Amino acid sequence: MPNAEKTEQSNHNGPVAGTGRLVGKTAFLTGSAGGLGSGIARRMFAEGARVALADIDIDSATAIADELDASGKQAFAFKLNVSNSTEVRDVVDAVQAWGGSVDILVNCAGVNSHHPALELPEEEWDRIIEINLKGTFLVSQAVGRVMKPHTNATIINISSTSAEVARSTSIHYAASKGGVRQLTKGFAAALAPSGIRVNAIGPGPVLTSLNERRLSDPDELKRSLERVALGRLGTPWDIAGAAMFLATEDAAFITGSTIYVEGGLLSMR
């Protein structure tokens, strides 16, 4: 695999558990059975947060929660279909009951697929928009209603560089992530009077289960690496670092922004 060494070198061991930047906080993460979500969950747990891992794949989410804390006191899994408003409300209530509050929301739930634009089935358009965009809206709305004001509460959405540059074979994904970027701005304005910050992270090419099949093609991997100025794929740890920044007081004057973590992809022609 081209530049595999560089990619591997970007995987760090992370902070020692209990270093404390998020001690006393409850972080609620959707899509947390996936690569990005589980990476962010592990980083926030290591920084002292209680982590509520929500995913439609409850078995995988439970395995991660048990790995972090089998007692269920500091990490717990919840089954959630983010596109179902009733499930969203019920799970938000359950997370509050378990964790005492929701201080940090990370909307990681997302899916992708590839179809030529003129052959994209309507039902696939609906599926991607429902999970990526509607799901982010439903969870943000439900959590925004119960977050305590003026406590450095924050919402972090996962957008994508596809919000800026689109592929002809994934216009539905690009539309959904562009929507997430604008949804972030809208919620930032709506929740600013309560002191709740809302930002987004736009990952570039990161090797996760969502795109592992595509990037396992040597030609596709080569094309992806040629577009990245730093010459390597991103890792979940890269994204987790940005999420940690946005979750702390270091980002106290940042809201409505999208931070692109993409190795210089958007700087390349």
Secondary structure, DSSP 8 states (H G I E B T S, - for coil): -TTHHHHHHT------TT--TTTT-EEEEETTTSHHHHHHHHHHHHTT-EEEEEES-HHHHHHHHHHH-TTSSSEEEEE--TT-HHHHHHHHHHHHHHHSS--EEEE---------GGG--HHHHHHHIIIIIIHHHHHHHHHHHHS-TTS--EEEEE--GGGTS--TT-HHHHHHHHHHHHHHHHHHHHHGGGT-EEEEEEE-SB-STTTHHHHTSHHHHHHHHHT-TTSS-B-HHHHHHHHHHHHSGGGTT--S-EEEESTTGGG--
